[in-house]
Amino acid sequence: MQEISSQLQQVLCRIAKACDQVARKQVEVQLLAVSKRQNIEAIMAAYEAGQHDFGENYVQEALEKIQQLAHLPLIWHLIGALQSNKTAEVAQNFAWVHSVDRLKIAQRLSQQRPQHLPPLNICLQVNIDNQDTKSGCQISELPDLVKAILPLPHIVLRGLMIIPQAQNYQAFTQLAHIRQQLLATIPALNSQVFDTLSMGMSDDLEQAIAAGSTMVRVGTAIFGQRT
């Protein structure tokens, strides 16, 4: 498990170097450790090395980990597709959902978020490559979707998320531009709240940071190849 600590530090060094190259501060970019299919020991090793934010793809798998690690101050992010029959469990147990792609999901999360918890942070997943096989809303749908979500209680619209095709680095710049367009055309959006670009993974975090990413989602480079 010492390996995980070492690899985590290497990723943090990559983030720092990428920020330096484009004159950004390292604090502007958050590392999200993608822990899907990783065991409790691996997550504990990352936590002991200083990592607090973890991303999960599958609700049921995540809930088991959240329960087992409830004694630790971990912040759980759902980054996988979310079906409407799972929204209640997600609203009750996660701090972030990166994969909201339609109004119905946002409405259910809003209704089901317990009032004693802080508002749930959400990002809209954008199908930036316009692929039938990928989740996410279309770019053209974003303005109306943003306007419909903003008034909903108990959730906060924090930004946008993409999973582009491999080596489509232009998608990162495109998403940053889309965020700026939304801020310019929807007065109710506050740039200090709508501040998140969730983009970049193990193989392309440098390119994502150069384009303005504020949160990179890294699994393999921290935990190694999943078996």
C-alpha positions in Angstrom: 0.0 0.0 0.0 3.1 2.2 0.2 2.9 2.1 -3.6 -0.4 4.0 -3.5 1.1 6.7 -1.4 4.0 7.1 -3.7 1.8 7.1 -6.8 -0.5 9.6 -5.3 2.4 12.0 -4.7 3.6 11.5 -8.3 0.1 12.5 -9.5 0.2 15.6 -7.3 3.6 16.5 -8.7 2.1 16.2 -12.2 -0.7 18.5 -11.3 1.7 21.0 -9.8 4.0 20.9 -12.9 1.0 21.3 -15.2 -0.2 24.3 -13.3 3.2 25.9 -13.3 3.4 25.5 -17.1 0.3 27.7 -17.6 0.8 30.0 -14.7 -2.0 28.6 -12.5 -1.9 27.9 -8.8 -2.0 24.3 -7.7 -4.9 25.0 -5.3 -7.1 25.8 -8.3 -7.1 22.1 -9.3 -8.5 19.4 -7.1 -7.6 15.8 -7.3 -10.4 13.3 -7.3 -9.2 9.7 -6.7 -11.3 7.3 -8.7 -11.7 4.3 -6.4 -14.2 2.2 -8.4 -13.4 -1.5 -8.0 -10.8 -0.7 -5.4 -10.9 -2.3 -2.0 -11.2 -0.6 1.4 -7.5 -1.1 2.1 -6.5 0.8 -1.1 -8.9 3.7 -0.2 -7.5 3.8 3.3 -3.9 3.9 2.0 -4.8 6.9 -0.2 -6.6 8.6 2.7 -3.6 8.1 5.0 -1.4 9.7 2.2 -3.7 12.8 2.4 -6.4 12.1 -0.1 -10.0 13.0 1.0 -12.1 13.1 -2.2 -13.0 9.8 -3.9 -15.0 9.2 -7.0 -17.2 6.1 -7.6 -19.0 4.9 -10.7 -21.5 2.4 -9.3 -24.0 3.3 -6.6 -24.3 0.0 -4.9 -20.5 -0.6 -4.7 -20.1 2.9 -3.4 -22.7 2.6 -0.7 -20.9 -0.4 0.8 -17.6 1.6 1.0 -19.3 4.7 2.3 -20.8 2.6 5.1 -17.6 0.9 6.0 -15.6 4.1 5.9 -18.2 6.3 7.7 -15.8 7.0 10.5 -13.4 8.9 8.2 -14.0 12.5 6.9 -14.2 11.4 3.2 -16.0 13.3 0.5 -17.8 11.0 -2.0 -18.4 11.9 -5.6 -20.6 10.0 -8.0 -19.0 10.1 -11.5 -20.9 7.3 -13.2 -24.3 7.3 -14.9 -27.2 7.8 -12.5 -30.6 6.1 -13.0 -33.7 7.7 -11.5 -34.3 4.6 -9.2 -31.0 5.3 -7.5 -31.3 9.0 -6.8 -32.6 8.7 -3.3 -29.6 6.7 -2.1 -27.2 9.1 -3.9 -28.9 12.2 -2.5 -28.6 10.8 1.0 -24.9 9.7 0.8 -22.9 11.7 -1.6 -21.5 15.2 -1.6 -21.1 15.6 -5.3 -22.8 14.2 -8.5 -20.8 14.8 -11.7 -23.1 12.9 -14.0 -26.5 14.8 -14.1 -27.7 14.9 -17.7 -31.4 15.6 -17.5 -33.8 17.7 -15.5 -35.7 14.7 -14.0 -32.5 13.5 -12.2 -31.8 17.0 -10.8 -35.4 17.3 -9.6 -35.3 14.0 -7.9 -31.9 14.7 -6.2 -33.3 18.1 -5.1 -36.5 16.5 -3.6 -34.6 13.6 -1.9 -31.6 15.5 -0.4 -32.1 15.4 3.4 -32.5 18.9 4.8 -30.0 18.4 7.5 -27.2 17.9 5.0 -25.5 20.7 3.0 -26.8 21.2 -0.5 -25.7 18.5 -2.9 -23.1 19.8 -5.4 -23.9 18.8 -9.0 -22.2 19.0 -12.4 -23.9 18.6 -15.7 -22.4 15.9 -17.9 -22.0 17.1 -21.5 -21.8 14.6 -24.4 -19.0 16.7 -25.9 -18.3 14.2 -28.8 -22.0 13.7 -29.6 -21.6 9.9 -29.3 -24.7 7.7 -29.0 -22.8 5.4 -26.6 -21.9 8.2 -24.1 -24.1 9.7 -21.4 -24.5 13.4 -21.2 -26.8 16.1 -22.4 -26.3 17.8 -25.8 -24.5 21.2 -25.8 -27.6 22.8 -27.3 -29.7 21.6 -24.3 -27.4 23.3 -21.7 -28.9 26.8 -21.5 -32.5 25.6 -20.8 -31.3 22.8 -18.5 -29.2 25.3 -16.4 -32.1 27.7 -16.1 -34.4 25.0 -15.0 -32.0 23.6 -12.4 -30.8 26.9 -10.8 -34.0 27.5 -8.7 -34.1 23.9 -7.3 -33.6 23.7 -3.5 -31.1 21.5 -1.7 -28.8 21.2 -4.7 -26.1 23.6 -6.1 -25.1 23.7 -9.8 -21.3 23.8 -9.6 -20.2 23.2 -13.2 -19.7 20.9 -16.1 -18.2 17.4 -16.6 -17.0 15.6 -19.7 -15.5 12.2 -20.7 -14.2 12.9 -24.2 -12.8 10.4 -26.6 -9.1 9.6 -26.1 -6.8 12.3 -27.2 -9.6 14.7 -28.0 -7.8 17.5 -26.1 -9.8 20.2 -28.0 -12.8 19.1 -26.0 -11.3 20.5 -22.8 -10.9 24.0 -24.4 -14.4 23.7 -25.8 -15.9 22.9 -22.4 -14.1 25.9 -20.8 -15.6 28.1 -23.6 -19.1 26.7 -23.0 -18.8 27.6 -19.3 -17.9 31.2 -20.2 -20.7 31.4 -22.6 -23.2 30.2 -20.0 -21.9 32.7 -17.5 -22.2 35.5 -20.0 -25.7 34.7 -21.1 -27.4 33.5 -17.9 -27.3 36.4 -15.3 -28.5 34.1 -12.5 -25.2 32.1 -12.8 -22.6 33.1 -10.3 -19.0 32.5 -11.5 -17.9 31.9 -7.9 -20.4 29.1 -7.5 -20.5 27.8 -11.1 -16.7 27.3 -10.9 -16.1 23.6 -11.7 -14.8 22.0 -14.8 -14.5 18.3 -14.1 -12.3 17.0 -16.9 -9.0 15.2 -17.3 -7.9 11.7 -16.2 -4.7 9.7 -15.8 -3.6 10.0 -19.4 -4.6 13.6 -20.1 -4.7 15.6 -16.9 -1.9 18.0 -18.2 -3.9 18.9 -21.3 -7.1 19.4 -19.2 -5.3 21.6 -16.7 -3.9 23.7 -19.5 -7.5 24.2 -20.7 -8.8 25.2 -17.3 -9.8 22.0 -15.5 -10.6 22.5 -11.8 -11.0 18.8 -11.0 -9.1 15.9 -12.5 -10.5 12.4 -12.0 -7.5 9.9 -11.6 -7.7 6.2 -10.9 -5.1 4.1 -12.7 -2.2 6.5 -12.0 -2.9 6.3 -8.2 -4.2 2.7 -7.7 -2.7 0.9 -10.7 -4.5 -1.1 -13.2 -7.8 -2.7 -12.0 -7.9 -6.4 -12.0 
